[in-house]
Amino acid sequence: MGYLDDELKRLHTVIANLEGRVKSLETRHLGGAPVSTEEIRMILIGPPGAGKCVPASEKCAQFCRRQAVG
């Protein structure tokens, strides 16, 4: 495998671990109640100044009850 393949595999592992941690926290927070399939979790990633906040604010105004940026 080349460097890019190794890095992609590592990122997939990191994302899978994060998804597991988020599910665990949601389950603990909600007392074991299932999370609705209508809920959306969106993470915008990019360098500073890439314009992540504007699309996040627009989508959040449509779909979200709360928003965290930073």
PyMOL Python script that loads the backbone (N, CA, C, O; Angstrom):
from pymol import cmd

cmd.read_pdbstr("""\
ATOM      1  N   MET A   1       0.830  -1.189   0.000  1.00  0.00           N
ATOM      2  CA  MET A   1       0.000   0.000   0.000  1.00  0.00           C
ATOM      3  C   MET A   1       0.871   1.248   0.000  1.00  0.00           C
ATOM      4  O   MET A   1       1.950   1.273   0.593  1.00  0.00           O
ATOM      5  N   GLY A   2       0.393   2.256  -0.661  1.00  0.00           N
ATOM      6  CA  GLY A   2       1.112   3.514  -0.691  1.00  0.00           C
ATOM      7  C   GLY A   2       0.719   4.398   0.472  1.00  0.00           C
ATOM      8  O   GLY A   2      -0.150   4.055   1.275  1.00  0.00           O
ATOM      9  N   TYR A   3       1.366   5.523   0.545  1.00  0.00           N
ATOM     10  CA  TYR A   3       1.111   6.467   1.633  1.00  0.00           C
ATOM     11  C   TYR A   3      -0.347   6.901   1.685  1.00  0.00           C
ATOM     12  O   TYR A   3      -0.948   6.935   2.759  1.00  0.00           O
ATOM     13  N   LEU A   4      -0.926   7.236   0.515  1.00  0.00           N
ATOM     14  CA  LEU A   4      -2.314   7.699   0.492  1.00  0.00           C
ATOM     15  C   LEU A   4      -3.287   6.621   0.941  1.00  0.00           C
ATOM     16  O   LEU A   4      -4.248   6.904   1.656  1.00  0.00           O
ATOM     17  N   ASP A   5      -3.038   5.379   0.522  1.00  0.00           N
ATOM     18  CA  ASP A   5      -3.902   4.287   0.953  1.00  0.00           C
ATOM     19  C   ASP A   5      -3.824   4.087   2.462  1.00  0.00           C
ATOM     20  O   ASP A   5      -4.840   3.863   3.120  1.00  0.00           O
ATOM     21  N   ASP A   6      -2.615   4.169   3.002  1.00  0.00           N
ATOM     22  CA  ASP A   6      -2.436   4.029   4.449  1.00  0.00           C
ATOM     23  C   ASP A   6      -3.140   5.158   5.196  1.00  0.00           C
ATOM     24  O   ASP A   6      -3.792   4.925   6.213  1.00  0.00           O
ATOM     25  N   GLU A   7      -3.006   6.366   4.694  1.00  0.00           N
ATOM     26  CA  GLU A   7      -3.632   7.516   5.342  1.00  0.00           C
ATOM     27  C   GLU A   7      -5.153   7.425   5.263  1.00  0.00           C
ATOM     28  O   GLU A   7      -5.841   7.748   6.231  1.00  0.00           O
ATOM     29  N   LEU A   8      -5.677   6.997   4.138  1.00  0.00           N
ATOM     30  CA  LEU A   8      -7.117   6.833   3.983  1.00  0.00           C
ATOM     31  C   LEU A   8      -7.651   5.773   4.945  1.00  0.00           C
ATOM     32  O   LEU A   8      -8.701   5.957   5.562  1.00  0.00           O
ATOM     33  N   LYS A   9      -6.930   4.676   5.066  1.00  0.00           N
ATOM     34  CA  LYS A   9      -7.334   3.616   6.003  1.00  0.00           C
ATOM     35  C   LYS A   9      -7.311   4.139   7.440  1.00  0.00           C
ATOM     36  O   LYS A   9      -8.200   3.825   8.232  1.00  0.00           O
ATOM     37  N   ARG A  10      -6.302   4.931   7.772  1.00  0.00           N
ATOM     38  CA  ARG A  10      -6.211   5.502   9.120  1.00  0.00           C
ATOM     39  C   ARG A  10      -7.381   6.438   9.392  1.00  0.00           C
ATOM     40  O   ARG A  10      -7.963   6.410  10.476  1.00  0.00           O
ATOM     41  N   LEU A  11      -7.728   7.267   8.409  1.00  0.00           N
ATOM     42  CA  LEU A  11      -8.843   8.191   8.571  1.00  0.00           C
ATOM     43  C   LEU A  11     -10.173   7.449   8.711  1.00  0.00           C
ATOM     44  O   LEU A  11     -11.033   7.864   9.489  1.00  0.00           O
ATOM     45  N   HIS A  12     -10.347   6.364   7.970  1.00  0.00           N
ATOM     46  CA  HIS A  12     -11.552   5.557   8.113  1.00  0.00           C
ATOM     47  C   HIS A  12     -11.658   4.998   9.529  1.00  0.00           C
ATOM     48  O   HIS A  12     -12.743   4.966  10.109  1.00  0.00           O
ATOM     49  N   THR A  13     -10.540   4.562  10.076  1.00  0.00           N
ATOM     50  CA  THR A  13     -10.517   4.046  11.440  1.00  0.00           C
ATOM     51  C   THR A  13     -10.863   5.132  12.446  1.00  0.00           C
ATOM     52  O   THR A  13     -11.641   4.903  13.372  1.00  0.00           O
ATOM     53  N   VAL A  14     -10.287   6.312  12.265  1.00  0.00           N
ATOM     54  CA  VAL A  14     -10.574   7.432  13.161  1.00  0.00           C
ATOM     55  C   VAL A  14     -12.060   7.782  13.122  1.00  0.00           C
ATOM     56  O   VAL A  14     -12.676   7.989  14.167  1.00  0.00           O
ATOM     57  N   ILE A  15     -12.631   7.847  11.933  1.00  0.00           N
ATOM     58  CA  ILE A  15     -14.053   8.181  11.799  1.00  0.00           C
ATOM     59  C   ILE A  15     -14.925   7.113  12.439  1.00  0.00           C
ATOM     60  O   ILE A  15     -15.894   7.435  13.126  1.00  0.00           O
ATOM     61  N   ALA A  16     -14.592   5.842  12.221  1.00  0.00           N
ATOM     62  CA  ALA A  16     -15.366   4.758  12.832  1.00  0.00           C
ATOM     63  C   ALA A  16     -15.317   4.853  14.355  1.00  0.00           C
ATOM     64  O   ALA A  16     -16.333   4.659  15.022  1.00  0.00           O
ATOM     65  N   ASN A  17     -14.139   5.151  14.908  1.00  0.00           N
ATOM     66  CA  ASN A  17     -14.013   5.301  16.355  1.00  0.00           C
ATOM     67  C   ASN A  17     -14.836   6.477  16.864  1.00  0.00           C
ATOM     68  O   ASN A  17     -15.503   6.373  17.893  1.00  0.00           O
ATOM     69  N   LEU A  18     -14.789   7.595  16.145  1.00  0.00           N
ATOM     70  CA  LEU A  18     -15.572   8.765  16.542  1.00  0.00           C
ATOM     71  C   LEU A  18     -17.072   8.485  16.488  1.00  0.00           C
ATOM     72  O   LEU A  18     -17.815   8.899  17.378  1.00  0.00           O
ATOM     73  N   GLU A  19     -17.514   7.788  15.450  1.00  0.00           N
ATOM     74  CA  GLU A  19     -18.930   7.449  15.349  1.00  0.00           C
ATOM     75  C   GLU A  19     -19.359   6.573  16.522  1.00  0.00           C
ATOM     76  O   GLU A  19     -20.444   6.756  17.075  1.00  0.00           O
ATOM     77  N   GLY A  20     -18.511   5.626  16.896  1.00  0.00           N
ATOM     78  CA  GLY A  20     -18.811   4.782  18.040  1.00  0.00           C
ATOM     79  C   GLY A  20     -18.897   5.574  19.334  1.00  0.00           C
ATOM     80  O   GLY A  20     -19.787   5.345  20.153  1.00  0.00           O
ATOM     81  N   ARG A  21     -17.968   6.507  19.515  1.00  0.00           N
ATOM     82  CA  ARG A  21     -17.992   7.345  20.720  1.00  0.00           C
ATOM     83  C   ARG A  21     -19.221   8.234  20.761  1.00  0.00           C
ATOM     84  O   ARG A  21     -19.828   8.399  21.819  1.00  0.00           O
ATOM     85  N   VAL A  22     -19.600   8.813  19.618  1.00  0.00           N
ATOM     86  CA  VAL A  22     -20.787   9.674  19.567  1.00  0.00           C
ATOM     87  C   VAL A  22     -22.038   8.862  19.886  1.00  0.00           C
ATOM     88  O   VAL A  22     -22.887   9.316  20.653  1.00  0.00           O
ATOM     89  N   LYS A  23     -22.165   7.667  19.308  1.00  0.00           N
ATOM     90  CA  LYS A  23     -23.320   6.820  19.599  1.00  0.00           C
ATOM     91  C   LYS A  23     -23.382   6.478  21.077  1.00  0.00           C
ATOM     92  O   LYS A  23     -24.457   6.483  21.677  1.00  0.00           O
ATOM     93  N   SER A  24     -22.228   6.181  21.666  1.00  0.00           N
ATOM     94  CA  SER A  24     -22.178   5.862  23.089  1.00  0.00           C
ATOM     95  C   SER A  24     -22.634   7.050  23.931  1.00  0.00           C
ATOM     96  O   SER A  24     -23.408   6.886  24.875  1.00  0.00           O
ATOM     97  N   LEU A  25     -22.156   8.245  23.591  1.00  0.00           N
ATOM     98  CA  LEU A  25     -22.557   9.449  24.322  1.00  0.00           C
ATOM     99  C   LEU A  25     -24.035   9.745  24.138  1.00  0.00           C
ATOM    100  O   LEU A  25     -24.709  10.134  25.092  1.00  0.00           O
ATOM    101  N   GLU A  26     -24.554   9.568  22.919  1.00  0.00           N
ATOM    102  CA  GLU A  26     -25.972   9.797  22.678  1.00  0.00           C
ATOM    103  C   GLU A  26     -26.819   8.820  23.483  1.00  0.00           C
ATOM    104  O   GLU A  26     -27.828   9.207  24.073  1.00  0.00           O
ATOM    105  N   THR A  27     -26.414   7.565  23.507  1.00  0.00           N
ATOM    106  CA  THR A  27     -27.150   6.559  24.262  1.00  0.00           C
ATOM    107  C   THR A  27     -27.146   6.886  25.748  1.00  0.00           C
ATOM    108  O   THR A  27     -28.175   6.790  26.417  1.00  0.00           O
ATOM    109  N   ARG A  28     -25.984   7.273  26.258  1.00  0.00           N
ATOM    110  CA  ARG A  28     -25.890   7.615  27.670  1.00  0.00           C
ATOM    111  C   ARG A  28     -26.721   8.867  27.977  1.00  0.00           C
ATOM    112  O   ARG A  28     -27.400   8.929  29.002  1.00  0.00           O
ATOM    113  N   HIS A  29     -26.666   9.854  27.092  1.00  0.00           N
ATOM    114  CA  HIS A  29     -27.395  11.105  27.301  1.00  0.00           C
ATOM    115  C   HIS A  29     -28.909  10.890  27.233  1.00  0.00           C
ATOM    116  O   HIS A  29     -29.661  11.482  28.007  1.00  0.00           O
ATOM    117  N   LEU A  30     -29.346  10.043  26.307  1.00  0.00           N
ATOM    118  CA  LEU A  30     -30.773   9.830  26.109  1.00  0.00           C
ATOM    119  C   LEU A  30     -31.313   8.688  26.966  1.00  0.00           C
ATOM    120  O   LEU A  30     -32.488   8.339  26.861  1.00  0.00           O
ATOM    121  N   GLY A  31     -30.477   8.111  27.802  1.00  0.00           N
ATOM    122  CA  GLY A  31     -30.933   7.037  28.673  1.00  0.00           C
ATOM    123  C   GLY A  31     -31.262   5.756  27.936  1.00  0.00           C
ATOM    124  O   GLY A  31     -32.136   5.003  28.366  1.00  0.00           O
ATOM    125  N   GLY A  32     -30.583   5.497  26.843  1.00  0.00           N
ATOM    126  CA  GLY A  32     -30.808   4.268  26.089  1.00  0.00           C
ATOM    127  C   GLY A  32     -31.889   4.377  25.035  1.00  0.00           C
ATOM    128  O   GLY A  32     -32.118   3.424  24.290  1.00  0.00           O
ATOM    129  N   ALA A  33     -32.564   5.523  24.952  1.00  0.00           N
ATOM    130  CA  ALA A  33     -33.599   5.704  23.936  1.00  0.00           C
ATOM    131  C   ALA A  33     -32.953   5.763  22.561  1.00  0.00           C
ATOM    132  O   ALA A  33     -31.899   6.381  22.407  1.00  0.00           O
ATOM    133  N   PRO A  34     -33.553   5.140  21.565  1.00  0.00           N
ATOM    134  CA  PRO A  34     -32.966   5.166  20.220  1.00  0.00           C
ATOM    135  C   PRO A  34     -32.975   6.577  19.635  1.00  0.00           C
ATOM    136  O   PRO A  34     -33.888   7.363  19.891  1.00  0.00           O
ATOM    137  N   VAL A  35     -31.964   6.880  18.858  1.00  0.00           N
ATOM    138  CA  VAL A  35     -31.872   8.170  18.185  1.00  0.00           C
ATOM    139  C   VAL A  35     -32.679   8.090  16.897  1.00  0.00           C
ATOM    140  O   VAL A  35     -32.572   7.116  16.152  1.00  0.00           O
ATOM    141  N   SER A  36     -33.476   9.104  16.637  1.00  0.00           N
ATOM    142  CA  SER A  36     -34.318   9.135  15.450  1.00  0.00           C
ATOM    143  C   SER A  36     -33.474   9.137  14.181  1.00  0.00           C
ATOM    144  O   SER A  36     -32.416   9.762  14.122  1.00  0.00           O
ATOM    145  N   THR A  37     -33.960   8.431  13.172  1.00  0.00           N
ATOM    146  CA  THR A  37     -33.250   8.425  11.893  1.00  0.00           C
ATOM    147  C   THR A  37     -33.427   9.741  11.149  1.00  0.00           C
ATOM    148  O   THR A  37     -32.765   9.976  10.138  1.00  0.00           O
ATOM    149  N   GLU A  38     -34.316  10.603  11.642  1.00  0.00           N
ATOM    150  CA  GLU A  38     -34.524  11.895  11.004  1.00  0.00           C
ATOM    151  C   GLU A  38     -33.503  12.926  11.466  1.00  0.00           C
ATOM    152  O   GLU A  38     -33.418  14.015  10.898  1.00  0.00           O
ATOM    153  N   GLU A  39     -32.723  12.587  12.500  1.00  0.00           N
ATOM    154  CA  GLU A  39     -31.717  13.515  12.992  1.00  0.00           C
ATOM    155  C   GLU A  39     -30.488  13.451  12.102  1.00  0.00           C
ATOM    156  O   GLU A  39     -30.114  12.389  11.606  1.00  0.00           O
ATOM    157  N   ILE A  40     -29.874  14.597  11.911  1.00  0.00           N
ATOM    158  CA  ILE A  40     -28.687  14.691  11.058  1.00  0.00           C
ATOM    159  C   ILE A  40     -27.556  15.297  11.868  1.00  0.00           C
ATOM    160  O   ILE A  40     -27.741  16.296  12.563  1.00  0.00           O
ATOM    161  N   ARG A  41     -26.396  14.690  11.774  1.00  0.00           N
ATOM    162  CA  ARG A  41     -25.191  15.254  12.383  1.00  0.00           C
ATOM    163  C   ARG A  41     -24.266  15.618  11.223  1.00  0.00           C
ATOM    164  O   ARG A  41     -23.895  14.759  10.422  1.00  0.00           O
ATOM    165  N   MET A  42     -23.902  16.881  11.140  1.00  0.00           N
ATOM    166  CA  MET A  42     -23.076  17.338  10.033  1.00  0.00           C
ATOM    167  C   MET A  42     -21.829  18.005  10.586  1.00  0.00           C
ATOM    168  O   MET A  42     -21.908  18.859  11.469  1.00  0.00           O
ATOM    169  N   ILE A  43     -20.685  17.611  10.064  1.00  0.00           N
ATOM    170  CA  ILE A  43     -19.418  18.217  10.454  1.00  0.00           C
ATOM    171  C   ILE A  43     -18.755  18.740   9.191  1.00  0.00           C
ATOM    172  O   ILE A  43     -18.487  17.981   8.260  1.00  0.00           O
ATOM    173  N   LEU A  44     -18.495  20.031   9.163  1.00  0.00           N
ATOM    174  CA  LEU A  44     -17.796  20.640   8.034  1.00  0.00           C
ATOM    175  C   LEU A  44     -16.347  20.844   8.442  1.00  0.00           C
ATOM    176  O   LEU A  44     -16.060  21.491   9.449  1.00  0.00           O
ATOM    177  N   ILE A  45     -15.443  20.292   7.658  1.00  0.00           N
ATOM    178  CA  ILE A  45     -14.019  20.363   7.975  1.00  0.00           C
ATOM    179  C   ILE A  45     -13.298  21.119   6.858  1.00  0.00           C
ATOM    180  O   ILE A  45     -13.537  20.873   5.676  1.00  0.00           O
ATOM    181  N   GLY A  46     -12.431  22.024   7.238  1.00  0.00           N
ATOM    182  CA  GLY A  46     -11.640  22.755   6.267  1.00  0.00           C
ATOM    183  C   GLY A  46     -10.721  23.733   6.963  1.00  0.00           C
ATOM    184  O   GLY A  46     -10.862  23.972   8.162  1.00  0.00           O
ATOM    185  N   PRO A  47      -9.789  24.298   6.234  1.00  0.00           N
ATOM    186  CA  PRO A  47      -8.851  25.241   6.843  1.00  0.00           C
ATOM    187  C   PRO A  47      -9.535  26.547   7.211  1.00  0.00           C
ATOM    188  O   PRO A  47     -10.621  26.844   6.713  1.00  0.00           O
ATOM    189  N   PRO A  48      -8.905  27.330   8.080  1.00  0.00           N
ATOM    190  CA  PRO A  48      -9.468  28.630   8.446  1.00  0.00           C
ATOM    191  C   PRO A  48      -9.696  29.490   7.204  1.00  0.00           C
ATOM    192  O   PRO A  48      -8.852  29.557   6.310  1.00  0.00           O
ATOM    193  N   GLY A  49     -10.847  30.141   7.171  1.00  0.00           N
ATOM    194  CA  GLY A  49     -11.153  31.029   6.056  1.00  0.00           C
ATOM    195  C   GLY A  49     -11.718  30.329   4.836  1.00  0.00           C
ATOM    196  O   GLY A  49     -11.887  30.965   3.795  1.00  0.00           O
ATOM    197  N   ALA A  50     -12.019  29.030   4.929  1.00  0.00           N
ATOM    198  CA  ALA A  50     -12.506  28.280   3.771  1.00  0.00           C
ATOM    199  C   ALA A  50     -13.993  28.492   3.516  1.00  0.00           C
ATOM    200  O   ALA A  50     -14.504  28.084   2.474  1.00  0.00           O
ATOM    201  N   GLY A  51     -14.693  29.126   4.456  1.00  0.00           N
ATOM    202  CA  GLY A  51     -16.111  29.394   4.263  1.00  0.00           C
ATOM    203  C   GLY A  51     -17.014  28.309   4.814  1.00  0.00           C
ATOM    204  O   GLY A  51     -18.046  28.003   4.218  1.00  0.00           O
ATOM    205  N   LYS A  52     -16.646  27.727   5.936  1.00  0.00           N
ATOM    206  CA  LYS A  52     -17.463  26.679   6.542  1.00  0.00           C
ATOM    207  C   LYS A  52     -18.642  27.256   7.317  1.00  0.00           C
ATOM    208  O   LYS A  52     -19.700  26.629   7.379  1.00  0.00           O
ATOM    209  N   CYS A  53     -18.483  28.413   7.894  1.00  0.00           N
ATOM    210  CA  CYS A  53     -19.492  28.978   8.800  1.00  0.00           C
ATOM    211  C   CYS A  53     -20.755  29.412   8.065  1.00  0.00           C
ATOM    212  O   CYS A  53     -21.859  29.208   8.570  1.00  0.00           O
ATOM    213  N   VAL A  54     -20.617  29.998   6.901  1.00  0.00           N
ATOM    214  CA  VAL A  54     -21.789  30.487   6.160  1.00  0.00           C
ATOM    215  C   VAL A  54     -22.690  29.332   5.735  1.00  0.00           C
ATOM    216  O   VAL A  54     -23.889  29.384   6.012  1.00  0.00           O
ATOM    217  N   PRO A  55     -22.172  28.281   5.070  1.00  0.00           N
ATOM    218  CA  PRO A  55     -23.069  27.173   4.719  1.00  0.00           C
ATOM    219  C   PRO A  55     -23.632  26.478   5.956  1.00  0.00           C
ATOM    220  O   PRO A  55     -24.772  26.013   5.939  1.00  0.00           O
ATOM    221  N   ALA A  56     -22.841  26.403   7.028  1.00  0.00           N
ATOM    222  CA  ALA A  56     -23.331  25.777   8.257  1.00  0.00           C
ATOM    223  C   ALA A  56     -24.496  26.571   8.816  1.00  0.00           C
ATOM    224  O   ALA A  56     -25.491  25.987   9.243  1.00  0.00           O
ATOM    225  N   SER A  57     -24.391  27.881   8.822  1.00  0.00           N
ATOM    226  CA  SER A  57     -25.465  28.727   9.334  1.00  0.00           C
ATOM    227  C   SER A  57     -26.724  28.608   8.478  1.00  0.00           C
ATOM    228  O   SER A  57     -27.838  28.580   9.002  1.00  0.00           O
ATOM    229  N   GLU A  58     -26.542  28.539   7.168  1.00  0.00           N
ATOM    230  CA  GLU A  58     -27.692  28.417   6.275  1.00  0.00           C
ATOM    231  C   GLU A  58     -28.410  27.088   6.472  1.00  0.00           C
ATOM    232  O   GLU A  58     -29.637  27.050   6.562  1.00  0.00           O
ATOM    233  N   LYS A  59     -27.649  25.999   6.540  1.00  0.00           N
ATOM    234  CA  LYS A  59     -28.255  24.683   6.734  1.00  0.00           C
ATOM    235  C   LYS A  59     -28.873  24.569   8.119  1.00  0.00           C
ATOM    236  O   LYS A  59     -29.931  23.963   8.291  1.00  0.00           O
ATOM    237  N   CYS A  60     -28.211  25.151   9.091  1.00  0.00           N
ATOM    238  CA  CYS A  60     -28.716  25.086  10.458  1.00  0.00           C
ATOM    239  C   CYS A  60     -30.038  25.838  10.585  1.00  0.00           C
ATOM    240  O   CYS A  60     -30.933  25.407  11.313  1.00  0.00           O
ATOM    241  N   ALA A  61     -30.158  26.944   9.889  1.00  0.00           N
ATOM    242  CA  ALA A  61     -31.404  27.701   9.931  1.00  0.00           C
ATOM    243  C   ALA A  61     -32.563  26.858   9.390  1.00  0.00           C
ATOM    244  O   ALA A  61     -33.704  27.005   9.827  1.00  0.00           O
ATOM    245  N   GLN A  62     -32.259  25.977   8.437  1.00  0.00           N
ATOM    246  CA  GLN A  62     -33.272  25.120   7.845  1.00  0.00           C
ATOM    247  C   GLN A  62     -33.609  23.918   8.734  1.00  0.00           C
ATOM    248  O   GLN A  62     -34.779  23.594   8.937  1.00  0.00           O
ATOM    249  N   PHE A  63     -32.560  23.259   9.263  1.00  0.00           N
ATOM    250  CA  PHE A  63     -32.757  21.939   9.845  1.00  0.00           C
ATOM    251  C   PHE A  63     -32.477  21.815  11.340  1.00  0.00           C
ATOM    252  O   PHE A  63     -32.947  20.863  11.963  1.00  0.00           O
ATOM    253  N   CYS A  64     -31.738  22.730  11.929  1.00  0.00           N
ATOM    254  CA  CYS A  64     -31.217  22.493  13.273  1.00  0.00           C
ATOM    255  C   CYS A  64     -31.975  23.237  14.356  1.00  0.00           C
ATOM    256  O   CYS A  64     -32.602  24.273  14.138  1.00  0.00           O
ATOM    257  N   ARG A  65     -31.878  22.644  15.533  1.00  0.00           N
ATOM    258  CA  ARG A  65     -32.370  23.329  16.717  1.00  0.00           C
ATOM    259  C   ARG A  65     -31.229  24.074  17.392  1.00  0.00           C
ATOM    260  O   ARG A  65     -31.460  25.073  18.074  1.00  0.00           O
ATOM    261  N   ARG A  66     -30.019  23.607  17.214  1.00  0.00           N
ATOM    262  CA  ARG A  66     -28.865  24.262  17.812  1.00  0.00           C
ATOM    263  C   ARG A  66     -27.668  24.131  16.882  1.00  0.00           C
ATOM    264  O   ARG A  66     -27.617  23.252  16.022  1.00  0.00           O
ATOM    265  N   GLN A  67     -26.711  25.026  17.078  1.00  0.00           N
ATOM    266  CA  GLN A  67     -25.550  25.066  16.195  1.00  0.00           C
ATOM    267  C   GLN A  67     -24.332  25.408  17.024  1.00  0.00           C
ATOM    268  O   GLN A  67     -24.392  26.251  17.919  1.00  0.00           O
ATOM    269  N   ALA A  68     -23.231  24.752  16.722  1.00  0.00           N
ATOM    270  CA  ALA A  68     -21.963  25.075  17.355  1.00  0.00           C
ATOM    271  C   ALA A  68     -20.926  25.277  16.265  1.00  0.00           C
ATOM    272  O   ALA A  68     -20.724  24.399  15.426  1.00  0.00           O
ATOM    273  N   VAL A  69     -20.281  26.409  16.271  1.00  0.00           N
ATOM    274  CA  VAL A  69     -19.221  26.676  15.307  1.00  0.00           C
ATOM    275  C   VAL A  69     -17.994  27.123  16.070  1.00  0.00           C
ATOM    276  O   VAL A  69     -18.089  27.685  17.161  1.00  0.00           O
ATOM    277  N   GLY A  70     -16.863  26.869  15.491  1.00  0.00           N
ATOM    278  CA  GLY A  70     -15.627  27.306  16.149  1.00  0.00           C
ATOM    279  C   GLY A  70     -14.500  26.388  15.862  1.00  0.00           C
ATOM    280  O   GLY A  70     -13.387  26.610  16.339  1.00  0.00           O
TER     281      GLY A  70
END
""", "prot")
cmd.dss("prot")
cmd.show_as("cartoon", "prot")
cmd.util.cbc("prot")
cmd.orient("prot")
